[in-house]
Each structure stands twice: as C-alpha cells, then as structure tokens.
Amino acid sequence: MGFMFARIFTAALLCSLLSASLESALVTTAFAAGLGNGNGNGNGNVGIGNGNLNGNSNIGTGNGNGNGNGNGVHATGGNLGAFNTGTGNVGAFNSGTGNVGAFNGNGNTSSTSGNHNIGAFNGNFNGGLFDGNGNIGAFNGNYNGVGNRN
C-alpha cells in the first residue's frame, strides 16, 4: 500500500512540474530578436526541473546562450545521483572517486582510499593510504588503518 502511494505521489508530482513548466513557456509572449540568441540551453541535466526556460526573450546578437546546462540533483564533479561528493560517483551518498551504489567512500582521511567500490557501505572511514578500494558487495573495506593520518 505504501509503495503504491509513493508511486502515485511521484507521478502526480512529475505531472504538476511538467504542467507548470509548459504553462510558463506558453505565457512568454516576447521572442528573441536578432542573431544567435537562445542557443545551447538546457542540455545534460539530471533530476527534476533543471535546465528549463533559459535563453528566452533576447534582443540583439549572441544573448541567452549556454544557460541551464549540466545541472543535477545535488550532484557535481561528474556525479550522477543524489548527495554525492568527489568525482564520477553514481548512486547516493558516495564520496571518493568512481563509486557505484550507496554510502561508499565516505569519511576517509586520504583521497587514495574509498575509491571504485560497487555496492553499499564499502570503503568507508579508512585512515591509511590506498585502503578500502575496489570492493564489490556490501560492508567491505571499512575502518582500515584507523588512527593514521596521511
């Protein structure tokens, strides 16, 4: 029952966001006048409600270009998902580099630790160099070299 409610709520939320986005676009009555305006906008976005209504109502040459690109859901550094830090992570709550899943590569004292893990809760809270890397599964490569600072 709870899962069905969550699906219905998510569908309703997406419909309302799409409707609001379309209405806003239709309400805009002014158009760009000139050359090279409003190009390259709204590309490469991940999540909900990113990269909309950019590069509109310009007058002149070369205005309103390259806006609203590469936005994510609390993601930067080439991360895909939510609440990731580091670079190239996919999933949620990952840190380090190249982790896939959730809660991987967090709380390490060295950037050489907690990288390239697949699964959940891998490569966390390591204190040495090159600890907790390349684990697959869950709860692997954690709490190694505790007390070491590099």
C-alpha positions as CSV (number, residue, x, y, z in Angstrom):
1,M,0.0,0.0,0.0
2,G,2.8,2.4,0.9
3,F,4.7,1.6,-2.2
4,M,1.7,2.2,-4.4
5,F,1.0,5.6,-2.7
6,A,4.7,6.6,-3.3
7,R,4.3,5.8,-7.0
8,I,1.1,7.7,-7.3
9,F,2.5,10.7,-5.4
10,T,5.7,10.7,-7.6
11,A,3.6,10.5,-10.8
12,A,1.4,13.4,-9.6
13,L,4.4,15.5,-8.7
14,L,6.0,14.9,-12.1
15,C,2.8,15.9,-13.9
16,S,2.4,19.1,-11.9
17,L,6.0,20.1,-12.6
18,L,5.6,19.4,-16.3
19,S,2.4,21.3,-16.4
20,A,3.9,24.3,-14.7
21,S,6.9,24.2,-16.9
22,L,4.7,24.1,-20.1
23,E,2.4,26.9,-18.9
24,S,5.4,29.1,-18.1
25,A,6.8,28.5,-21.6
26,L,3.4,29.3,-23.2
27,V,2.9,32.5,-21.2
28,T,6.1,34.0,-22.5
29,T,5.0,36.2,-25.4
30,A,8.2,38.1,-26.2
31,F,10.5,36.4,-28.7
32,A,14.2,36.8,-29.3
33,A,15.1,39.4,-32.0
34,G,18.5,39.4,-33.5
35,L,21.1,36.8,-34.4
36,G,22.5,33.9,-32.4
37,N,20.2,34.2,-29.4
38,G,18.9,31.4,-27.1
39,N,21.2,28.6,-28.3
40,G,22.7,25.7,-26.4
41,N,20.5,25.9,-23.4
42,G,19.0,23.2,-21.1
43,N,21.4,20.3,-22.0
44,G,22.8,17.5,-20.0
45,N,20.6,17.8,-16.9
46,V,19.9,15.1,-14.4
47,G,17.0,15.1,-12.0
48,I,13.8,17.1,-11.9
49,G,13.1,20.6,-13.0
50,N,16.7,21.5,-14.3
51,G,17.6,23.4,-17.5
52,N,14.2,25.0,-18.2
53,L,13.2,28.4,-19.5
54,N,16.8,29.5,-20.5
55,G,17.7,31.8,-23.3
56,N,14.3,33.4,-23.8
57,S,13.2,37.0,-24.8
58,N,16.6,38.3,-26.0
59,I,17.1,41.3,-28.2
60,G,20.4,41.8,-30.1
61,T,23.1,39.4,-31.0
62,G,24.6,36.4,-29.1
63,N,22.4,36.7,-26.0
64,G,21.0,34.0,-23.7
65,N,23.3,31.1,-24.9
66,G,24.7,28.2,-22.9
67,N,22.4,28.5,-19.8
68,G,21.0,25.8,-17.6
69,N,23.4,23.0,-18.8
70,G,24.8,20.2,-16.7
71,N,22.6,20.5,-13.6
72,G,22.0,17.6,-11.3
73,V,20.3,16.6,-8.1
74,H,22.8,17.9,-5.5
75,A,25.5,16.4,-7.8
76,T,28.7,18.0,-9.0
77,G,32.0,16.7,-10.3
78,G,30.6,14.3,-12.8
79,N,28.4,12.6,-10.2
80,L,25.1,11.1,-11.1
81,G,22.5,10.7,-8.3
82,A,21.9,12.5,-5.1
83,F,24.1,13.8,-2.3
84,N,27.4,12.6,-3.9
85,T,30.7,14.4,-3.4
86,G,34.0,13.5,-5.0
87,T,34.1,12.7,-8.8
88,G,32.5,10.2,-11.1
89,N,30.2,8.6,-8.5
90,V,26.8,7.0,-9.4
91,G,24.1,6.5,-6.8
92,A,23.6,8.3,-3.5
93,F,25.7,9.4,-0.6
94,N,29.0,8.4,-2.2
95,S,32.3,10.2,-1.9
96,G,35.8,9.4,-3.3
97,T,36.1,8.6,-7.0
98,G,34.2,6.1,-9.2
99,N,31.9,4.5,-6.6
100,V,28.6,3.0,-7.7
101,G,25.8,2.3,-5.2
102,A,25.2,4.0,-1.9
103,F,27.3,5.1,1.1
104,N,30.6,4.2,-0.5
105,G,34.0,6.0,0.1
106,N,32.9,8.3,3.0
107,G,35.0,9.6,5.9
108,N,38.4,8.6,4.6
109,T,41.5,10.6,5.7
110,S,43.2,10.1,2.3
111,S,41.8,10.7,-1.2
112,T,43.6,7.5,-2.2
113,S,41.1,5.5,-0.1
114,G,37.4,4.5,-0.7
115,N,37.5,4.6,-4.5
116,H,36.0,2.4,-7.2
117,N,33.6,0.4,-4.9
118,I,30.4,-1.2,-6.2
119,G,27.5,-1.9,-3.8
120,A,26.7,-0.3,-0.5
121,F,28.7,0.8,2.6
122,N,32.1,-0.1,1.0
123,G,35.4,1.7,1.6
124,N,34.4,4.0,4.5
125,F,36.3,5.5,7.4
126,N,39.7,4.4,6.4
127,G,42.8,6.1,8.0
128,G,45.7,5.0,5.8
129,L,46.7,5.2,2.1
130,F,45.0,3.1,-0.5
131,D,42.6,1.4,1.9
132,G,39.0,0.3,1.0
133,N,39.3,0.4,-2.8
134,G,37.8,-1.8,-5.4
135,N,35.2,-3.7,-3.2
136,I,32.1,-5.3,-4.6
137,G,29.1,-6.1,-2.4
138,A,28.2,-4.6,0.9
139,F,30.1,-3.6,4.1
140,N,33.6,-4.3,2.6
141,G,36.9,-2.4,3.1
142,N,35.8,-0.3,6.1
143,Y,37.7,1.0,9.1
144,N,41.2,0.1,7.9
145,G,44.3,2.0,9.1
146,V,42.2,3.8,11.7
147,G,44.3,6.3,13.7
148,N,46.6,7.0,10.8
149,R,46.8,10.5,9.2
150,N,48.4,11.0,5.8
